[in-house]
């Protein structure tokens, strides 16, 4: 129900108590989450950043979660 509500309202960034930010519903069809586009190229590419800022935050959050689960279980891992 929460996902349907956020989708219906067009909410993409949720700010939770404690300052945690959560991006919701980002995909190729949604409006972009980054600023300027120069020509047909997003500005973050000119800054030599190869991933959109919102996706990078989501990837970092996912990586932290996975590493925490692996370390808690005593699993050896590498990236």
Beta strands, then each sheet from edge to edge (+ up, - down):
strand 1: 13-15
strand 2: 21-23
strand 3: 37-38
strand 4: 41-42
sheet 1: 1+ 2-
sheet 2: 3+ 4-
end
